[in-house]
Amino acid sequence: MSQFSPIQPIQPIERLASLDSQVSAVGQSGTVSGLPFAGILQQAISDMQETTAASNQAAYDLAVGNVDDPSQVMITSAKATTAIEFATQLSSRVVSAYKEIMQMQV
């Protein structure tokens, strides 16, 4: 028989303010569990930059002739394209959510 964990209460705003200081540590630790959305967004952008840099290096190596397996260059390029599309979709959804929240009547 499996046990269910209890539902966690909603964190007060003061707790979220203290988490903002942890957002800057996302780049060093590489984990985003328990961080607010800003930390997740920063991590996604960081991953996108790393993937794009790896893709650019692989393309350069292919152009110079230092690649034994051209399929790896295509795979790296596809990963970079997917990372860029993910970051673009994530940012557009953030903007949409922000606009929707701003249109709410209080």
Backbone bond lengths (Angstrom), bond angles and torsions (degrees), N, CA, C in turn:
res aa  C-N    CA-C-N  psi(-1)  N-CA   C-N-CA  omega(-1)  CA-C   N-CA-C  phi
1 M - - - 1.452 - - 1.525 108.69 -
2 S 1.314 116.73 127.98 1.461 120.07 -178.13 1.517 110.87 -88.41
3 Q 1.320 114.63 149.04 1.448 120.09 178.26 1.515 109.05 -100.57
4 F 1.293 115.25 144.30 1.446 121.06 177.36 1.521 108.94 -100.59
5 S 1.311 115.23 138.72 1.460 118.31 176.54 1.525 108.31 -82.42
6 P 1.320 117.54 145.36 1.457 120.00 -178.22 1.530 111.32 -68.57
7 I 1.304 115.77 154.03 1.459 121.30 177.61 1.517 108.51 -71.05
8 Q 1.323 115.30 131.03 1.458 120.98 -179.24 1.523 109.64 -78.29
9 P 1.331 117.27 139.81 1.473 119.05 177.99 1.528 110.82 -69.50
10 I 1.306 115.57 158.82 1.462 121.29 177.74 1.521 108.35 -67.69
11 Q 1.337 115.57 133.48 1.457 121.03 -178.14 1.527 110.21 -74.82
12 P 1.340 117.65 138.09 1.459 119.38 175.95 1.523 111.13 -67.68
13 I 1.314 116.17 161.38 1.462 121.47 -177.11 1.524 110.89 -60.75
14 E 1.306 119.31 -33.59 1.452 121.04 179.11 1.526 110.71 -61.16
15 R 1.310 117.32 -36.13 1.470 121.82 178.89 1.523 109.93 -66.61
16 L 1.331 117.26 -40.65 1.460 120.85 178.24 1.522 111.18 -65.80
17 A 1.329 117.34 -35.35 1.463 120.08 178.38 1.520 110.65 -65.28
18 S 1.330 117.44 -35.94 1.460 119.31 178.61 1.526 111.39 -71.71
19 L 1.330 117.96 -24.62 1.464 121.11 177.79 1.527 112.03 -73.83
20 D 1.336 117.16 -22.93 1.460 120.01 179.46 1.527 111.68 -60.06
21 S 1.325 116.92 -30.78 1.460 119.24 178.43 1.524 111.50 -69.00
22 Q 1.342 117.32 -22.88 1.451 121.40 179.53 1.521 111.84 -81.26
23 V 1.328 118.17 -16.27 1.457 121.54 -176.94 1.511 110.83 -61.41
24 S 1.320 117.58 -37.85 1.457 119.74 -179.09 1.527 111.86 -67.99
25 A 1.320 117.94 -20.18 1.465 121.25 -179.18 1.524 112.44 -83.91
26 V 1.332 118.32 -2.78 1.464 121.15 -177.38 1.516 110.97 -62.72
27 G 1.315 117.14 -43.05 1.455 120.15 -178.63 1.516 112.82 -62.21
28 Q 1.340 118.04 -36.28 1.452 120.53 -178.36 1.522 111.75 -78.70
29 S 1.321 117.67 -40.61 1.459 119.29 -174.07 1.515 112.49 -84.93
30 G 1.324 118.04 -31.81 1.452 121.09 -179.62 1.520 113.61 80.99
31 T 1.337 118.16 3.26 1.454 120.36 178.55 1.515 108.93 -114.26
32 V 1.324 115.31 150.44 1.452 119.60 -179.02 1.526 111.88 -126.04
33 S 1.313 118.77 9.65 1.450 119.99 -178.32 1.524 110.00 -69.25
34 G 1.310 116.22 132.39 1.441 121.55 178.46 1.513 114.42 81.93
35 L 1.311 118.26 2.90 1.453 120.89 -179.62 1.519 110.38 -97.74
36 P 1.309 117.43 155.34 1.457 119.85 177.32 1.529 110.75 -69.68
37 F 1.295 114.86 173.69 1.458 120.86 -174.60 1.520 112.50 -58.92
38 A 1.305 118.52 -31.93 1.469 120.99 179.59 1.521 110.76 -59.80
39 G 1.320 117.54 -38.47 1.459 121.09 177.65 1.516 112.18 -66.05
40 I 1.315 116.38 -40.04 1.460 120.73 177.91 1.518 110.11 -64.82
41 L 1.333 116.75 -41.76 1.458 120.73 178.79 1.521 110.95 -64.64
42 Q 1.320 117.60 -42.09 1.466 120.87 177.58 1.520 111.09 -61.72
43 Q 1.326 116.67 -41.07 1.461 120.58 179.62 1.527 110.61 -65.78
44 A 1.324 117.59 -40.40 1.464 120.88 179.07 1.524 110.87 -63.90
45 I 1.315 116.85 -40.97 1.464 120.33 178.92 1.524 110.42 -67.79
46 S 1.313 116.99 -40.18 1.466 120.55 177.71 1.530 110.98 -62.54
47 D 1.330 116.38 -44.37 1.467 120.13 177.78 1.523 111.04 -62.62
48 M 1.329 116.62 -38.99 1.458 120.57 178.93 1.526 110.54 -63.12
49 Q 1.316 116.91 -42.13 1.462 120.16 179.88 1.529 111.53 -65.36
50 E 1.325 116.77 -41.19 1.466 120.43 178.67 1.527 110.98 -64.87
51 T 1.327 116.67 -43.05 1.457 120.94 -179.56 1.518 110.96 -66.20
52 T 1.329 116.70 -40.21 1.459 120.46 178.85 1.525 110.82 -66.06
53 A 1.322 117.32 -39.99 1.464 120.36 177.99 1.528 110.74 -63.76
54 A 1.335 117.00 -41.30 1.464 120.45 178.20 1.525 110.83 -64.48
55 S 1.328 116.46 -38.48 1.465 120.46 177.97 1.524 111.19 -65.82
56 N 1.317 116.37 -42.53 1.465 119.97 178.54 1.529 111.04 -63.08
57 Q 1.326 116.99 -40.67 1.461 120.77 178.72 1.525 110.95 -65.50
58 A 1.333 116.59 -41.31 1.465 120.39 178.72 1.526 110.85 -64.65
59 A 1.331 117.30 -39.68 1.464 120.42 177.67 1.525 111.03 -65.76
60 Y 1.316 116.51 -39.00 1.463 120.42 177.26 1.523 110.55 -64.09
61 D 1.334 115.84 -45.16 1.467 119.71 178.60 1.525 111.35 -61.10
62 L 1.323 117.01 -37.30 1.465 120.56 177.34 1.523 111.02 -65.15
63 A 1.325 116.67 -42.52 1.458 120.90 -179.44 1.523 111.65 -65.89
64 V 1.326 116.65 -34.75 1.458 121.14 -179.11 1.532 110.71 -80.18
65 G 1.329 116.55 -24.63 1.455 120.81 179.96 1.505 113.87 98.99
66 N 1.325 116.89 21.20 1.467 121.35 -178.55 1.526 112.76 -95.48
67 V 1.338 118.48 15.05 1.464 121.83 -175.82 1.528 109.08 -110.89
68 D 1.327 115.37 130.21 1.467 119.91 176.58 1.526 111.60 -88.10
69 D 1.330 116.41 -31.51 1.463 121.07 -175.98 1.531 109.85 -123.39
70 P 1.332 118.73 99.68 1.467 120.55 -178.54 1.524 113.68 -64.27
71 S 1.331 117.37 -20.58 1.463 118.78 179.70 1.523 111.15 -65.74
72 Q 1.325 117.98 -30.53 1.467 120.50 177.64 1.526 111.46 -65.87
73 V 1.336 116.04 -32.74 1.466 119.92 176.94 1.519 109.73 -65.52
74 M 1.328 116.80 -41.55 1.467 120.49 178.87 1.528 111.45 -66.37
75 I 1.316 116.09 -38.89 1.470 119.92 178.90 1.522 109.89 -65.31
76 T 1.320 117.09 -44.16 1.467 120.89 178.60 1.520 110.81 -63.08
77 S 1.325 116.41 -39.74 1.462 120.83 178.31 1.529 111.12 -65.07
78 A 1.323 117.01 -40.26 1.464 120.89 178.16 1.527 111.12 -65.69
79 K 1.331 116.60 -38.32 1.467 119.95 176.97 1.524 110.86 -63.18
80 A 1.326 116.51 -42.11 1.467 120.28 179.52 1.522 110.76 -64.92
81 T 1.321 117.01 -41.99 1.465 120.82 178.51 1.524 110.86 -62.06
82 T 1.327 116.17 -43.00 1.464 120.15 178.81 1.524 111.26 -64.90
83 A 1.322 117.82 -40.01 1.465 121.32 178.88 1.526 110.88 -64.26
84 I 1.331 116.85 -40.46 1.467 119.91 179.03 1.526 110.51 -66.90
85 E 1.328 117.16 -42.48 1.466 120.32 178.02 1.522 111.27 -63.21
86 F 1.338 116.79 -39.27 1.458 120.58 178.51 1.527 111.01 -63.38
87 A 1.319 116.33 -46.51 1.470 119.65 179.90 1.524 111.16 -63.75
88 T 1.327 116.98 -38.16 1.459 120.56 178.52 1.525 110.89 -65.10
89 Q 1.331 117.08 -45.93 1.463 120.63 178.55 1.526 111.46 -63.94
90 L 1.316 115.96 -40.47 1.459 120.09 179.90 1.522 111.01 -62.63
91 S 1.317 116.65 -45.60 1.465 119.21 -179.46 1.527 111.59 -68.35
92 S 1.326 118.17 -36.85 1.465 118.88 179.16 1.524 110.95 -68.62
93 R 1.317 116.85 -34.43 1.470 119.00 177.03 1.523 111.69 -70.92
94 V 1.318 116.63 -33.15 1.468 119.94 175.93 1.523 109.34 -64.26
95 V 1.312 117.08 -44.71 1.464 120.93 179.33 1.521 110.08 -63.28
96 S 1.327 118.12 -42.08 1.464 121.31 178.42 1.523 111.37 -62.36
97 A 1.325 116.40 -42.79 1.461 120.06 178.70 1.524 111.12 -64.85
98 Y 1.324 116.34 -40.39 1.459 120.72 178.24 1.522 110.59 -62.22
99 K 1.325 116.75 -45.58 1.467 119.99 179.04 1.526 111.41 -61.87
100 E 1.317 115.77 -40.28 1.459 119.49 179.77 1.529 111.02 -65.26
101 I 1.313 116.26 -40.83 1.470 119.99 179.09 1.526 110.14 -65.83
102 M 1.327 116.93 -39.90 1.463 120.31 -179.54 1.531 112.06 -67.41
103 Q 1.316 117.55 -23.88 1.470 120.56 -179.64 1.533 112.31 -86.67
104 M 1.330 116.75 -7.61 1.460 119.82 179.08 1.517 110.06 -67.98
105 Q 1.324 114.60 141.36 1.461 118.43 177.01 1.521 108.74 -94.69
106 V 1.308 113.98 137.42 1.463 119.19 -176.79 1.499 110.42 -94.97
